[in-house]
Amino acid sequence: MNARHMLKRHARAVLALIALACLASVGGALFAQHRFGMEPCPWCILQRILFLAIAVVALLAAALPVGGPGRLSAVLSSVLVAGLGVAGGAAALYQNLVAAKLPSCDMTLADRIVSGLGLDAWQPEVFEVRSSCADAAVSLLGVPFELWSFGLFALITLIAAGLVLAAFMPEPDNM
């Protein structure tokens, strides 16, 4: 059985694992923030929001029935997850290549999105910007935090794209 058939057969479990990975990523970021004082910049917070959005979409898709309209919803959800993954990957790359080198990331796209959503006022311990991009540049095992995020966003995007492709595969002939 090839990878696409495995994805098709276990799509709900894969979506649930994507959601779990996203929630674990945000949990790890919050742990690093509150335990080790690694304060987030606007691009960090934007990535948290995207990971949480992916988790919500993936969990809802995993809860849908397998056949009929549930199949279409799962495919559309996978497309949305892939799109959010691309957006998250772009945010992580921008943070690494541009924002981390700037003295201030005030009023950047990420800052406007975060403040525009009002999540920082609703849950400041999770969504409040507390650092500039240059100050938030931290490494884990020698790799910048945002590149770890990029890797997870890229993996999620590839898996979600695989789910979309697998949904359109014909069922194997049983002999």
N, C-alpha and C positions, 0 to 999 in steps of 0.2 A: 504494500500500500504506500503510495507516495505522499509527500507532505501536503499537497492540496487536498487529497482525500481525507487525511487526518484532520486538517483544518475544518473541512466541511462537516465531518462527523462530530467533531468536538467543538464547534463554534461557540456554543454557550459557555463552556468551560474556559475557552481561550479568552473570551470577552471578560469573564469574571477574573481571570488572572491578570489581564491588562488593568482592570480596575484596582485590583489588589496592589500591583506594582506602582500605580500612580499614587494610591493612598500611602503606601510605604515610603515613597519618595518625599511626599509632603511631610509625613511624620518624621522622617529623618532630618529634613530641613528645619522643622520646628524644634526637634531635639537639639540640633546643632546651635540654633538660635538661643534657646532658653537655657541650655546647659553649658554651652561653651562660648556664648556671647558673640556668635557669628551673625551680626545684624544684616538684614536684607536690604537690597537696593530696589528700585522700581522694577528692573528687569527680573530680579529674583522673584518678586511678588507676582509679576505677570506670569512667570512660569508656574508658580504655585496654582494660580487661577486656572491655567490651561490644563495642568495635571488633574485638578479637581473636576473640571468640565469633562475631560476624557473619562474619568472614573464614573461620573454620573451617567453619561451616555452609554458607556460599556455595561454598567450594572443594569440599566433599563433594558438594553438590548439582550442581555443574558437572561432576563426575566421573561422575555417574550416567548410565546409558543414557537415551536420549530417550523411547522408547515404553514401554508397559506399566507395570509397577510403578515404573519410573524416573520416569515422568510424575507419579504420585502422590507419590513421594518429593520430586520437585522442587517440587511445589505445597506440600507440607507444609513443606519447607525454606524456601520463599519466605514462607510465613506466619510461620515462626519468625524469619526475618531481619527481616520487618516489625515483629514484636513486640519484638525486641531493639532495632530502630531507634527505636521509640517510647520504650522504656525509656531508651535513651541520650539521646534528645532531652529527655526529662523531667529526667534527671540534669544535662544541660548548662544547661537553663533554671533549675533549682533552684540550681545553682552561681552563675549570673549574678544571679538575682533575690534570693536569700536568703543563701546560704553566703558569698559574696564580701564581704558586708557585716557578717559576724559576726567577732568577734575570735578565735574558736576554732571549729573544726569537729570537735573531738575527740568521739568517741562518737556521731556522727551515723550515719544509716543507711549512708552510704557507708563510713565508717570501720569499722563493724561487719562489713559485707560483705567489705571488703578484708582485714581481720584474720581473719575467719572462714574465708576461703578458704585462708589460709596462703601465698598467693603471695608476700607480702612477705618471708617467711623463705626461700622457695625461690629467688626471683630478685630480690634487693633492689635491684639497679641498674635494674630495670624497674618493680617494683611497690611499692617502699617509699615510704610517705608521708614527705615531707621538708619540708613547709611547711604553714602554716595557710591556710585559704581566702582570708583577706584578703591575706596576703602573696603568694599565688600568682596574684592578679589581675593579669594581664599582657595587653597588647594587641598585635596584629599588624596593621599598616596602619590603626591607629585603631579596630580592632574587637577586643573581648575574645576571648581564645583560646577560651573555652567557647562563644561564639556561632559561631565557625567550626565547632566540633564539632557544634553544633546544626544548622547548615546541612547538613553532611554526613549526619548522622543523618536529617534530614528528607528529603533527596534519596534516600537508601538506602530509607527507608520507602516513599516514593512509587513508586520503581522496583520494589521487591518487591511492593507491592500491584498494580502494573501487571502483573507476571509472573503473579500469582494470577489476575487477571481474564482475561488473555490465554490462560491455560491452558484456560479454559472456553469460549473462543470457537469457534464451528464453523469448520471449514476453508472457505475461499472456494470457490465453485463454479468449476471450470475450464471455460471455454467454448471 
